[in-house]
Amino acid sequence: MVKSNPVAGKEAEFNRWYSEVHLPEVLQIEGFQSAQRLFLTPQQMQPQSHSYLAIYTIDSNNIDGTLENLRNATWMHLSDAIDMATIEIGIYQALNEQVHRTD
């Protein structure tokens, strides 16, 4: 999961780059299976520090290898519209299958 913010005044450029350039590039890296971006809504239980969230699904049988593939992807294009000072990256592994309502 990647929490991020755009640089002030560059939100449109940030969104274009993230959706049209970054996600397709990440999905070219072996081990990445899917990606989705989300935007923080005004309805929150507590203050939040990031406006955007990207959730990536990676090969859980080879997390280290997938992350190494990412580190070696020096061909990827980074935008100056992403605020690198506030970015947060976390790697999570599922504890169980997704649970759904039954009613």
ZADOMAR-128365 format. One record per residue (C-alpha): residue number from 1; residue in three letters; x, y, z. Coordinates in nm, 4 decimals. Example, Ala and Ser with C-alpha at 12.3 -4.5 7.8 and 13.67 -1.06 7.14 Angstrom:
<sites>
(site 1, 'ALA', (1.2300, -0.4500, 0.7800))
(site 2, 'SER', (1.3670, -0.1060, 0.7140))
</sites>
This chain:
<sites>
(site 1, 'MET', (0.0000, 0.0000, 0.0000))
(site 2, 'VAL', (0.1276, 0.3459, -0.0878))
(site 3, 'LYS', (-0.0104, 0.6589, 0.0766))
(site 4, 'SER', (0.0771, 0.9746, -0.1133))
(site 5, 'ASN', (0.0030, 1.3422, -0.1709))
(site 6, 'PRO', (0.0551, 1.5645, -0.4726))
(site 7, 'VAL', (0.2847, 1.8641, -0.4620))
(site 8, 'ALA', (0.0763, 2.1776, -0.4043))
(site 9, 'GLY', (-0.0634, 2.3059, -0.7323))
(site 10, 'LYS', (0.0180, 1.9856, -0.9248))
(site 11, 'GLU', (-0.2772, 1.7604, -0.8401))
(site 12, 'ALA', (-0.3977, 1.7188, -1.1997))
(site 13, 'GLU', (-0.0448, 1.6326, -1.3169))
(site 14, 'PHE', (-0.0042, 1.3948, -1.0197))
(site 15, 'ASN', (-0.3271, 1.2091, -1.1041))
(site 16, 'ARG', (-0.2468, 1.1857, -1.4746))
(site 17, 'TRP', (0.1052, 1.0535, -1.4064))
(site 18, 'TYR', (-0.0055, 0.8080, -1.1371))
(site 19, 'SER', (-0.2935, 0.6569, -1.3347))
(site 20, 'GLU', (-0.1578, 0.6755, -1.6896))
(site 21, 'VAL', (0.2173, 0.6257, -1.6390))
(site 22, 'HIS', (0.3043, 0.4863, -1.2963))
(site 23, 'LEU', (0.0443, 0.2108, -1.2544))
(site 24, 'PRO', (0.1062, 0.0642, -1.6024))
(site 25, 'GLU', (0.4831, 0.0728, -1.5402))
(site 26, 'VAL', (0.4540, -0.0994, -1.2022))
(site 27, 'LEU', (0.2378, -0.3722, -1.3533))
(site 28, 'GLN', (0.5166, -0.4490, -1.6023))
(site 29, 'ILE', (0.7390, -0.5549, -1.3092))
(site 30, 'GLU', (0.7412, -0.9293, -1.2471))
(site 31, 'GLY', (0.5504, -1.0141, -0.9306))
(site 32, 'PHE', (0.2978, -0.7294, -0.9441))
(site 33, 'GLN', (-0.0491, -0.8620, -1.0238))
(site 34, 'SER', (-0.2907, -0.5685, -0.9876))
(site 35, 'ALA', (-0.3169, -0.2068, -0.8762))
(site 36, 'GLN', (-0.5930, 0.0297, -0.7698))
(site 37, 'ARG', (-0.5937, 0.3963, -0.6655))
(site 38, 'LEU', (-0.8274, 0.5490, -0.4100))
(site 39, 'PHE', (-0.9009, 0.9074, -0.3048))
(site 40, 'LEU', (-0.9719, 1.0123, 0.0551))
(site 41, 'THR', (-1.3347, 1.1143, 0.1048))
(site 42, 'PRO', (-1.4426, 1.4047, 0.3282))
(site 43, 'GLN', (-1.6151, 1.1597, 0.5673))
(site 44, 'GLN', (-1.3417, 1.0468, 0.8069))
(site 45, 'MET', (-1.3375, 0.9147, 1.1634))
(site 46, 'GLN', (-1.0147, 1.1045, 1.2389))
(site 47, 'PRO', (-0.7766, 1.3415, 1.0566))
(site 48, 'GLN', (-0.5697, 1.1827, 0.7789))
(site 49, 'SER', (-0.2267, 1.2813, 0.6496))
(site 50, 'HIS', (-0.2605, 1.1535, 0.2906))
(site 51, 'SER', (-0.5177, 1.2210, 0.0198))
(site 52, 'TYR', (-0.4389, 0.9214, -0.2004))
(site 53, 'LEU', (-0.3892, 0.5487, -0.1533))
(site 54, 'ALA', (-0.2667, 0.2918, -0.4041))
(site 55, 'ILE', (-0.3144, -0.0762, -0.3299))
(site 56, 'TYR', (-0.0936, -0.3197, -0.5178))
(site 57, 'THR', (-0.1360, -0.6962, -0.5164))
(site 58, 'ILE', (0.1965, -0.8748, -0.5414))
(site 59, 'ASP', (0.3034, -1.2375, -0.5628))
(site 60, 'SER', (0.2817, -1.3466, -0.1984))
(site 61, 'ASN', (0.5022, -1.6488, -0.2698))
(site 62, 'ASN', (0.7954, -1.4214, -0.3518))
(site 63, 'ILE', (0.7585, -1.0877, -0.1721))
(site 64, 'ASP', (1.1337, -1.0315, -0.1482))
(site 65, 'GLY', (1.1842, -1.1074, -0.5174))
(site 66, 'THR', (0.9002, -0.8780, -0.6218))
(site 67, 'LEU', (1.0401, -0.5925, -0.4127))
(site 68, 'GLU', (1.3860, -0.6536, -0.5568))
(site 69, 'ASN', (1.2371, -0.6373, -0.9073))
(site 70, 'LEU', (1.0833, -0.3016, -0.8114))
(site 71, 'ARG', (1.4148, -0.1694, -0.6784))
(site 72, 'ASN', (1.5853, -0.2717, -1.0041))
(site 73, 'ALA', (1.3259, -0.1010, -1.2255))
(site 74, 'THR', (1.5392, 0.2090, -1.2801))
(site 75, 'TRP', (1.3612, 0.2638, -1.6147))
(site 76, 'MET', (1.0436, 0.3813, -1.4394))
(site 77, 'HIS', (0.9442, 0.7473, -1.4757))
(site 78, 'LEU', (0.9009, 0.9472, -1.1543))
(site 79, 'SER', (0.7006, 1.2696, -1.1540))
(site 80, 'ASP', (0.7910, 1.5859, -0.9659))
(site 81, 'ALA', (0.4169, 1.6170, -0.8924))
(site 82, 'ILE', (0.4359, 1.3517, -0.6148))
(site 83, 'ASP', (0.5388, 1.4809, -0.2725))
(site 84, 'MET', (0.8186, 1.2352, -0.1917))
(site 85, 'ALA', (0.8663, 1.3888, 0.1551))
(site 86, 'THR', (0.5270, 1.2566, 0.2696))
(site 87, 'ILE', (0.5012, 0.9220, 0.0891))
(site 88, 'GLU', (0.4386, 0.6126, 0.3043))
(site 89, 'ILE', (0.4869, 0.2585, 0.1758))
(site 90, 'GLY', (0.3720, -0.0485, 0.3679))
(site 91, 'ILE', (0.3872, -0.4156, 0.2727))
(site 92, 'TYR', (0.1013, -0.6206, 0.4167))
(site 93, 'GLN', (0.0154, -0.9883, 0.3865))
(site 94, 'ALA', (-0.3388, -1.1216, 0.4166))
(site 95, 'LEU', (-0.4219, -1.3120, 0.7338))
(site 96, 'ASN', (-0.7420, -1.4600, 0.5929))
(site 97, 'GLU', (-0.9694, -1.4557, 0.2910))
(site 98, 'GLN', (-1.1916, -1.1529, 0.2399))
(site 99, 'VAL', (-1.5045, -1.1718, 0.4579))
(site 100, 'HIS', (-1.8436, -1.0664, 0.3169))
(site 101, 'ARG', (-2.1829, -0.9974, 0.4741))
(site 102, 'THR', (-2.4160, -1.2946, 0.4645))
(site 103, 'ASP', (-2.7596, -1.1256, 0.4872))
</sites>
